[in-house]
Amino acid sequence: MPDYIFSLETYVQNALFILFQLCFIVQLYYLISRHTRLAGYKPAMGPPPQVLIPVSVIISARNEAQNLQENLPAILEQKYPDFEVVVINDCSYDRSDEVLEELEKRYRHLKVVTITEHDRFKTGKKFALTLGIKASKNEYLLFTDADCRPASENWISRMAANFSGGVEIVLGYSPYTKRPGLLNAFTRFETVKTAINYLSGALTGDPYMGVGRNLAYTKTLFFSAKGFASHMHVLSGDDDLFVNQHATSSNTAIELNPETFVYTEAKTGFKSWFRQKKRHMGVGKLYKNKHRRMISFDALSGFIFYILLILSFSLKYEPVLALGLFGLRMILQLAIYNRIFKKLEAKNLLWYFPIFDLIYYMYLTVFGVIGTFFKTKQWK
């Protein structure tokens, strides 16, 4: 075989290995400069704080009769001196109206806003939430969904306690309930990884998203920012796009006391899970440019890192050194994530880490492409 063919092969192998090392360095940057902040963060523990600010809990629900019946009492019975719960019944055609009517008889602090379908006007979650916010009577707003259930009766008090010192946005955590099956395990793993990223971002002074299942902000901020006007044309993003546009290092706090976790059920079928993730990933292209770059560098560097690791063995270029770098990255991840997963009550998921980490970066890349080129046509 001619020498120039050997030279070309060597050049390609060297170039691939250099790229592999660059991806390794990028991954270390995220681990050390950002994720260690969350690993070292200590949530406020002890007795729940005595907070007196009035709070409005906002819930948008479409065809959620069973979930409202099962979960709403846990919210209505929160141990807090001054709060209301505003439920927007968004064009439901199940028994939601009956369930809400019965609950209104039992709980005087429940307020129901009903939206009816119109042939020439299609509503969405952002429209429903806007009506709910307008109907609320309090300045401090706490958001969740009908299929969510707070971990304790102190959810409101601990979330509300963060509204001091100029804080206008409070980012909470909403895990999925543990159920049997690999899809459930990966969904919970992906939720933890997402939380690691956005909570670490807030702790480093660069908040970029929140999750609407457990999110709080002020009514003043909502109306001064003209609500969801800038992205009303996008069905999703009532939570992460709003936070992305208006959160700053000085007006955002996080709350990670386990009593504030808001649990929900994960999708049980691949089709419904795929539709949900497609909807979530579709709004990322509307993030601020610096946040899009940050997310893209993490996703692509992780994806390419694993691809080149596999190629190092098949093409036989520095496989031992590549395996060593992979091992070092894995050790650092486990050392840092052990504390975070414990903090987020998901330590059992560390057993899945070696394989789920690979699947996670493949998932980010695939759904990132899907979310960029395919639009979501319904929010529920």
C-alpha positions in Angstrom: 0.0 0.0 0.0 1.4 3.4 -0.9 3.0 5.5 1.8 0.6 8.4 1.2 -2.4 6.2 2.2 -0.7 5.4 5.5 0.0 9.1 6.0 -3.6 10.0 5.3 -4.9 7.3 7.7 -2.5 8.5 10.4 -3.6 12.1 9.8 -7.3 11.3 10.1 -6.7 9.2 13.3 -4.7 12.0 14.9 -7.3 14.6 14.0 -10.1 12.4 15.5 -8.1 11.9 18.7 -7.5 15.6 19.0 -11.2 16.2 18.6 -11.9 13.5 21.2 -9.6 15.3 23.7 -11.3 18.6 23.0 -14.7 17.1 23.7 -13.2 15.7 26.9 -12.1 19.1 28.0 -15.5 20.7 27.2 -17.2 18.0 29.3 -14.8 18.7 32.2 -15.6 22.4 32.0 -19.3 21.8 32.6 -18.6 19.3 35.4 -16.1 21.4 37.3 -17.1 25.0 36.6 -20.9 24.5 36.8 -22.1 21.3 38.3 -19.8 21.4 41.3 -21.8 24.5 42.4 -24.9 22.4 42.7 -23.0 19.6 44.4 -21.9 22.0 47.1 -25.2 23.8 47.5 -27.0 23.3 50.8 -30.8 23.6 50.8 -32.4 25.4 53.8 -33.5 22.6 56.2 -35.1 22.7 59.7 -38.6 23.8 60.4 -40.6 25.5 57.6 -40.1 29.3 57.7 -42.9 31.6 58.9 -43.9 33.5 55.8 -46.9 35.8 55.6 -46.9 37.0 52.0 -50.1 36.1 50.1 -49.7 33.6 47.3 -51.8 32.5 44.3 -51.2 29.0 43.1 -52.0 28.8 39.3 -53.0 25.6 37.6 -54.0 25.2 33.9 -56.0 22.0 33.3 -57.4 20.4 30.2 -59.4 17.2 30.6 -57.7 16.5 33.9 -60.8 15.3 35.9 -59.0 12.3 37.6 -55.8 14.2 38.3 -57.7 17.2 39.8 -59.7 14.8 42.0 -56.5 13.0 43.2 -54.0 15.9 43.5 -55.8 19.2 44.0 -56.8 18.5 47.7 -53.0 18.2 48.5 -52.5 21.7 47.2 -55.7 23.1 48.7 -54.7 21.7 52.1 -51.3 23.3 52.2 -50.2 24.6 55.6 -50.0 28.3 54.8 -51.9 31.2 56.3 -52.8 33.2 53.1 -53.2 31.6 49.7 -55.7 30.9 46.9 -55.7 28.2 44.2 -56.7 29.3 40.7 -57.6 26.5 38.3 -58.2 27.3 34.7 -60.5 24.7 33.2 -59.2 25.0 29.6 -61.9 23.8 27.2 -62.3 20.4 29.0 -64.9 18.0 27.8 -64.5 15.3 30.5 -65.8 15.6 34.1 -63.4 18.4 35.1 -66.2 20.9 35.6 -68.0 18.5 37.9 -64.9 17.7 39.9 -64.1 21.4 40.3 -67.6 22.3 41.3 -67.5 19.7 44.1 -64.1 21.0 45.3 -65.4 24.6 45.3 -68.0 23.6 47.8 -65.4 22.2 50.2 -62.6 24.8 49.7 -63.5 28.5 49.8 -60.0 29.5 48.6 -60.4 27.6 45.3 -61.2 29.9 42.3 -62.2 28.3 38.9 -61.8 30.1 35.6 -63.5 28.4 32.7 -62.6 28.7 29.1 -64.9 27.4 26.4 -63.9 26.3 22.9 -64.5 28.6 20.0 -64.7 27.6 16.4 -62.6 30.6 15.2 -60.3 31.0 18.2 -58.0 28.2 19.4 -56.7 28.6 22.9 -53.5 27.2 24.4 -51.8 26.9 27.8 -50.3 30.4 27.6 -53.6 32.0 27.0 -55.1 29.9 29.9 -52.3 30.9 32.3 -52.7 34.5 31.4 -56.4 34.5 32.3 -55.5 32.7 35.5 -52.9 35.3 36.4 -55.3 38.1 35.7 -58.0 36.4 37.8 -55.6 35.9 40.7 -55.6 38.4 43.6 -52.1 38.1 44.9 -48.7 39.4 43.8 -46.8 36.2 44.3 -47.6 33.4 41.9 -46.7 29.7 42.2 -47.3 27.4 39.3 -47.8 23.7 38.9 -49.9 21.2 36.8 -53.0 19.2 37.5 -51.0 15.9 37.4 -48.6 17.1 40.0 -48.6 16.6 43.8 -46.4 18.4 46.3 -44.2 16.3 48.5 -45.4 18.0 51.7 -47.9 20.5 53.1 -45.0 23.0 53.4 -44.5 23.4 49.7 -46.0 26.9 49.5 -44.3 28.2 52.6 -40.8 27.1 51.6 -41.1 28.3 48.0 -42.6 31.7 49.1 -39.7 32.2 51.6 -37.4 32.8 48.7 -39.1 36.1 47.7 -36.8 38.5 49.5 -33.9 40.7 48.6 -35.1 41.5 45.1 -35.9 37.9 44.1 -38.7 37.7 41.5 -38.3 34.2 40.2 -38.0 30.9 42.2 -36.9 27.7 40.5 -38.1 24.5 42.1 -37.6 20.9 41.2 -40.2 18.4 39.9 -39.2 14.8 39.7 -41.1 11.9 38.2 -42.5 9.2 40.5 -40.5 6.0 40.5 -42.2 3.1 38.7 -41.0 -0.2 37.2 -39.5 -0.2 33.8 -36.5 1.2 31.9 -38.5 4.1 30.2 -39.5 5.3 33.7 -35.9 5.0 34.9 -34.5 6.9 31.9 -37.2 9.6 32.1 -36.2 10.2 35.8 -32.5 10.2 34.8 -33.1 12.8 32.1 -35.1 14.9 34.5 -32.3 14.9 37.0 -29.7 15.8 34.3 -32.0 18.7 33.1 -32.3 19.9 36.7 -28.5 19.7 37.2 -28.0 22.0 34.2 -30.6 24.7 34.9 -30.1 24.7 38.7 -26.3 24.9 38.2 -26.9 27.7 35.8 -28.8 29.7 38.3 -26.2 29.1 41.0 -23.4 30.3 38.7 -25.4 33.5 38.0 -26.7 32.5 34.6 -30.3 31.2 35.0 -31.7 30.1 31.7 -34.8 27.9 32.3 -37.3 26.6 34.8 -40.0 23.9 34.9 -43.6 24.9 35.1 -44.5 22.0 37.4 -42.7 23.9 40.2 -42.0 27.5 39.4 -42.8 30.8 41.1 -42.6 34.5 40.0 -44.2 37.8 40.7 -47.2 39.2 39.0 -45.4 42.5 38.6 -42.6 40.8 36.6 -45.2 39.0 34.4 -47.0 42.1 33.4 -43.9 44.4 33.1 -42.5 41.8 30.7 -45.9 41.8 28.8 -46.5 38.2 29.8 -46.0 35.6 27.1 -46.5 38.1 24.2 -43.1 37.6 22.6 -43.6 33.8 22.2 -47.4 33.4 22.3 -47.1 31.9 18.8 -45.2 28.9 20.3 -47.4 26.4 22.0 -44.8 25.4 24.6 -42.4 27.5 26.6 -44.7 29.1 29.2 -42.1 28.2 31.8 -38.6 27.9 30.2 -39.0 30.7 27.6 -40.4 33.1 30.2 -37.5 32.3 32.6 -35.0 32.4 29.8 -36.0 35.9 28.8 -36.4 37.5 32.3 -34.3 35.6 34.8 -31.1 37.4 35.9 -28.3 36.6 38.4 -29.9 39.0 40.9 -33.6 38.2 40.6 -33.6 34.4 40.6 -33.3 31.9 43.5 -33.6 28.1 43.7 -35.4 26.0 46.3 -34.3 22.4 46.8 -35.6 21.4 50.2 -37.2 17.9 49.6 -40.5 19.2 51.1 -40.8 21.4 48.0 -40.4 18.7 45.4 -43.5 18.3 43.2 -44.0 14.8 41.9 -45.7 13.7 38.8 -46.3 10.5 36.8 -44.0 9.9 33.8 -45.3 8.8 30.4 -45.7 5.0 30.3 -45.6 4.6 26.5 -42.9 5.5 24.0 -45.3 7.3 21.7 -46.6 9.7 24.4 -43.1 10.1 25.8 -41.8 11.0 22.3 -44.6 13.6 21.7 -43.9 15.2 25.1 -40.1 15.4 24.5 -40.6 16.7 21.0 -42.8 19.5 22.4 -40.2 20.4 25.1 -37.2 20.4 22.9 -38.9 22.5 20.2 -38.6 25.7 22.2 -34.8 25.6 22.7 -34.2 27.4 19.4 -35.8 30.5 21.0 -33.5 30.7 23.9 -31.0 33.5 24.1 -28.0 32.9 21.8 -25.5 32.4 24.7 -27.8 29.8 26.2 -28.3 28.0 22.9 -24.5 27.8 22.5 -24.1 26.5 26.1 -26.6 23.8 25.6 -25.4 22.9 22.2 -21.7 22.6 23.3 -22.7 20.3 26.1 -24.9 18.1 23.9 -22.6 17.8 20.9 -19.4 17.4 23.0 -21.0 14.6 24.9 -22.4 12.9 21.8 -19.1 13.2 19.8 -17.1 12.1 22.9 -19.0 8.8 22.9 -18.9 8.3 19.1 -15.1 8.9 19.0 -14.6 6.6 22.0 -16.2 3.8 20.1 -14.3 4.7 16.9 -11.0 4.6 18.8 -11.4 0.9 19.2 -12.8 0.1 15.8 -10.1 2.2 14.0 -7.5 1.3 16.6 -6.2 4.8 17.3 -5.0 5.3 20.9 -7.7 3.0 22.4 -5.9 2.7 25.7 -5.5 6.5 26.2 -9.1 7.0 25.0 -10.4 4.5 27.6 -8.3 6.2 30.2 -9.9 9.6 29.5 -13.3 8.0 29.5 -12.5 6.4 32.9 -11.3 9.7 34.3 -14.4 11.5 33.1 -16.6 8.8 34.6 -14.9 8.9 38.0 -15.3 12.7 38.1 -18.9 12.5 37.1 -19.7 9.9 39.8 -17.9 11.9 42.4 -19.8 15.1 41.7 -23.1 13.5 40.8 -23.2 11.3 43.8 -23.9 14.3 46.0 -26.3 15.9 43.5 -28.4 12.7 42.9 -28.6 12.2 46.7 -29.8 15.9 47.0 -32.4 15.3 44.4 -33.5 12.0 46.0 -32.4 10.0 42.9 -29.3 8.2 44.1 -30.6 4.8 42.9 -30.3 6.1 39.3 -26.5 6.1 39.6 -26.5 2.4 39.0 -27.8 3.1 35.5 -25.3 6.0 34.9 -22.7 4.4 32.5 -25.4 3.4 29.9 -27.9 6.2 30.5 -25.2 8.9 30.1 -24.6 7.6 26.6 -28.3 7.4 25.8 -28.8 10.8 27.3 -26.4 12.5 24.9 -27.8 10.6 21.9 -31.3 11.7 23.0 -30.3 15.4 23.3 -28.8 15.3 19.8 -31.7 13.5 18.1 -34.5 15.6 19.8 -32.5 18.8 19.3 -32.7 18.1 15.5 -36.3 17.1 15.7 -37.3 20.1 17.7 -35.5 22.4 15.3 -37.3 21.2 12.1 -40.7 19.9 13.3 -43.4 22.0 15.0 -45.6 20.9 17.8 -49.3 21.3 17.0 -50.9 20.9 20.4 -50.0 21.6 24.1 -52.1 18.8 25.6 
